[in-house]
Amino acid sequence: MNKPLILAVEDDAPIRNLISTTLKTNDYRYQLASNGKEAILAVSTQNPDIVLLDLGLPDMDGVEVIRTIRSWSNLPIIVISARSEERDKIEALDAGADDYLTKPFSVEELLARIRTTQRRLSYMTSEMLTAGSVFENGKLRVDYAGGCAYLDGQELHLTPIEFKLLCLLSRNVGKVLTHTFITQNIWGQSWDSNMASLRVFMATLRKKLEPTPDSPQYIQTHIGVGYRMVRVE
């Protein structure tokens, strides 16, 4: 498995040095940025595979960095932040982050999150190269090979996690997928912290997918169990 190019965005010098040393020791290619403007420039010019992003940057809030990057790129963004309140995590995930790691963190957990994201990247690339089928359900069309989805002919602008969720549900249309099954397939492990992330990503996917949010047509919630994609006539 080829090592990805990682952009680490952190203004705190000791933490930035810890991250860079960790990446170097484990033979990852990496670049560093210390503020939001540098991060956005690096993403647009250097094309990293993964971004590690602190939210408390000196020139702009990290959530704004996420929104800016998401306006043109779906590359995975792992937030590393001292903000531990659930509302902060939800705001970052809702803006388009793929994962959230709270400071202080262990080197082992950081590496585990990177490996999980790398596996997800490899999986998505493999799916795009090998899957030749197109899934259709009502006005929904999922092009597995093309890595895109359409609703009533209009392309849905999905984050990588949202698209993977949609693929997982559509490949199992009619089946109830448990929370554990989904988190294991999306994040590689069924971490308890991923339950909140799952709820957020499912909510944002539904906002883009369901014509009438109050009367969901495609994704049905099974309270306490999981989710199911309904076959639409």
N, C-alpha and C positions, 0 to 999 in steps of 0.2 A: 504494500500500500504506500503510494507516494506521500511524502510529507507535504502538508499544505503550507502556503504562505500566510502567516498570521500577522495582523496589524494590532498592536497593543496600544491602547489610548489611555494614558494615565499621567496625571500631573504631579502626583506624589513621588518624588525621586526614589525613596527606599522601596516602595511597592513596585515601581517601574523596573528597578534593578532586580528585584526578586523575580518578577515575571520574565524579564529578558534572560536572566541566568537559568531559570527553569526551562525555557524554550531552547536555549543554546545547549544545555546539558543533554536534552532529549532530542537533539538533532533536528529541531524545527527551524525552518526559515522564518525570519520575523523582521518586522519593521516597527519603529516606535514613533508615537506622536504624543505631545503633551497638552494639546488643547483641541477644541472642536474644529477650528478652521484647518489645522494641520491634518486632522483625521479625515475630513471631507475631501481635502485635496489628495491625500494618499489613496483613498478609495477610488477616486475618479481617475487617477493617473497610474497607480501601481497595480490595480486589480488584485487585491488580496483575496484569499479563499475564505478566511474567517476573521472577524473583528472581535477583539476583547475590549470592552468599552466601559470606562468609569463614567458615572453620571455627574459627579461633582467637578466639572471642568471649570477653569478660570474665566473663559471667555463666553461660554454658552452652556446651557443645560444639556446633559447627555441625551435626554428625550428628544430634544430638537435635532440633535445629530442623527438619531435614529430615523426620525421623520424625513430629514433631508436625504439621507442615503436611500430610504425606501421609495423616494420619488422616482428613482431610476434603477435601483439595484435590489435584488433579492438575496444577496450573499448573507450567510448566517452571522448573526450578531449575538455574542454572549456578553451580557451585562455583568460587570464586577463592581459592586457598590456597597458602601457602608449603610445605605438606606435599607432598613430591614422591615419597614411597615408594609403590610400587604397592599395598601393602596399605591405605594410607590412601585412595587413589583407589577401590579396590574397595569399601571399607567405605561410602564416601559414595554410590557408585553403587548399591550393594546396598540402602542405606537409602531410595533413591528419587530421587537427583540425576539430571539428564538429561545433564549435561556437566561437564567438569572442566578448569579452566584453572590452570596452575601459575605462581606468582609466582617471579621477576619476569616480567611479561607485557608485550607491546607493545600499544599502543592499537589498532593495525590488527587484531591477532588478536582482541582483545576485541570490536571492532565486527563482525568476521567471524562470531564465535560468536553474537552477538546477531542478526545478519541471518539466519543459518542457522536459528536457533530461531524467528525471526519467520516465515520461509518455511514452516517445519514447522507453525506455528500456523495459517497461512493455508490450507495444504494440508489439514490435518485438518478445519478449518471447512468448506472447500469440499466435502470428501468427505462430511461429515455432511449437508450441504444437498442434494447432488446424487445421492448413492448411495442408491438405494431398495431394493437387494437385501439379502437375508440369506443368509449362507453357513452351511451345515450340513455337518458331517463327524462321523459317529458321534454321540457325546454332546456334541460341541462346536457351539455356535451363535454366530456373529458377526453382530451387527447393525451394518452399516456406517453406516447413517443415524443410528441412535441413539447410536453411539459406545460401545457396550458389548458384552460377550461373556459367554456362559453355558456352564457345563459341568454336564451332567446336571441342568439346570434351575436351578442356583445361579449367581448373578452372580459373575464373576471381578473382583476389585478390582485393576485393572491401572494402571500408570503410563502417561503419554502415549507414552513410547518403547516400552513393552511392547505397548501396543495397536497402535501403528503397525507394529511387527515382526509381530504376529499378522496384521494386515491384509495386509501384504506377502506373507507366506508363504501365507496362505489364497487370495489372488488368483492365486497361482502354484502352486496345489496340484499335486503330482506332479513339479514342476520343481526341479532343484538350483540354488539361488541362490548365487552366489559371494560371498565375503567383500566383495570390492570393490563388487559390485552392491548388496549390502545396505547397506554404510556410505554409499555415495553417495545412496541413497534415503532413509536415515534421518537422516543428518547433513548431507547436501548436498555433502560432499566425502569422499574416501577417505583421510582423515588416518591415518597409521600409529598414532597414539595411540588412535584409535577402535576398533582391533582388540581391545584389552583391554576397552573398554567394551562391545563387541558380545558378547564371551564372558560378561561379567557379566550383561547384560540377557537374553541367551538362557538363562542358568542360572536367573535369577529367574522368567522366563516359564515355563520348564519346571516349576519347583517348583509353580506355580499351575495349570498345565495338565495335567500328567501324573499320572494316578491312582497309577501305580507308577513312581517316578523311575528305579529300576534297570532297568526295561523300558519305555523311552519308546514311546508309542503314536502320537503325533501328529507330533513333530519328529525327524527323523533327521539325524545329523551325518555329513557327508562330510569326513573328516579331511584338512586341508590345502586343502580346496576351498570348502566352505560348508555350507548347511543346506537341507533339503527337508521340506515338509509332506507326510505320507503320507495318502493317501485311505483312510479307515477304513470298512469295510463295516458 
